[in-house]
């Protein structure tokens, strides 16, 4: 059973920065894609960014140029550096991992990011 443990959320003022981390453990198979999703109150969960084991990245248009996703394959850890944060970035951020040839999905418990003055 794959476990994903997130850290790094919190309260930040508009224009500030936060860095999220997500460490995966327990996988017997290759973790092919790791990513971050977010869900704001009353809205559907949406992709923020993801990254393959070969470091190919994909970003939502709303975060391009402000967020950077990176990955340490040796540690099975994915990071999300969030700069120039806006109030509309406020959401619960979830880590996701797609494992093995079947790309079975696993989710973290979520971490709250609040952008407010």
C-alpha positions in Angstrom: 0.0 0.0 0.0 1.4 3.4 -1.1 1.3 6.1 1.5 1.7 9.8 0.6 2.6 12.3 3.4 2.3 16.0 2.6 3.8 18.9 4.4 4.3 22.6 4.0 0.9 24.2 3.9 -0.2 27.2 5.9 -1.3 30.8 5.8 0.5 33.3 3.7 -0.1 36.8 2.5 -0.8 37.6 -1.2 2.4 37.7 -3.1 4.1 35.4 -0.7 5.6 31.9 -1.2 5.1 28.4 0.2 6.8 25.1 -0.6 4.8 21.9 -0.4 6.5 18.5 -0.1 5.0 15.0 -0.5 6.9 11.8 0.4 5.8 8.5 -1.0 6.5 5.2 0.8 5.5 1.5 0.5 5.5 1.2 -3.2 6.8 -2.0 -4.8 6.5 -0.6 -8.2 7.8 2.4 -10.1 6.0 5.7 -9.3 5.5 7.0 -12.8 3.8 10.3 -12.2 3.5 12.5 -9.2 1.5 15.6 -9.0 -0.5 18.1 -7.0 -4.2 18.8 -7.2 -6.2 21.3 -5.3 -9.8 21.7 -4.2 -11.4 25.0 -3.1 -14.7 25.1 -1.2 -17.6 24.5 -3.5 -15.3 23.6 -6.5 -14.1 20.4 -8.1 -10.7 19.1 -7.5 -8.3 20.3 -10.2 -4.8 19.5 -11.4 -2.2 22.0 -10.4 0.9 20.4 -11.8 2.4 17.0 -12.4 5.8 15.5 -13.2 6.9 12.2 -14.7 9.8 10.1 -13.5 11.6 11.5 -16.5 11.0 15.1 -15.3 8.4 16.0 -17.9 6.2 18.6 -16.3 2.7 19.8 -16.9 1.0 22.9 -15.3 -2.5 24.3 -15.1 -2.7 27.6 -17.0 -3.6 29.4 -13.8 -0.2 28.6 -12.1 2.2 28.8 -15.0 5.1 31.1 -14.3 4.3 31.1 -10.6 4.5 27.5 -9.4 7.3 25.0 -10.0 7.0 21.3 -9.5 10.1 19.1 -9.0 10.9 15.6 -7.9 13.6 13.6 -6.2 13.2 10.1 -7.5 15.7 8.6 -5.1 13.5 9.9 -2.2 10.2 9.3 -4.0 9.4 12.9 -3.1 7.7 15.6 -5.0 7.8 19.4 -4.3 5.7 22.3 -5.3 7.3 25.7 -5.0 4.5 28.3 -5.0 5.5 32.0 -5.6 3.4 35.1 -6.1 0.5 33.5 -4.4 -3.0 34.9 -4.9 -6.1 34.6 -2.8 -7.6 32.4 -5.5 -4.9 29.8 -4.8 -6.5 29.1 -1.4 -7.5 25.5 -1.4 -6.7 22.1 0.1 -3.7 20.7 -1.9 -3.5 17.0 -2.5 -0.5 14.9 -3.5 -1.2 12.2 -6.1 0.9 9.3 -7.3 0.3 7.1 -10.3 2.1 3.8 -9.7 3.1 0.9 -11.9 2.1 0.0 -15.4 -1.6 0.3 -14.5 -1.0 3.8 -13.2 -3.0 3.1 -10.1 -3.8 6.3 -8.2 -3.0 7.1 -4.6 -3.8 10.3 -2.7 -2.4 12.1 0.3 -4.5 13.4 3.1 -4.3 17.0 1.9 -2.7 20.2 3.2 -4.5 23.5 3.6 -3.1 26.6 1.8 -4.7 29.9 2.7 -3.7 33.1 0.9 -5.1 36.1 2.8 -4.0 39.4 4.2 
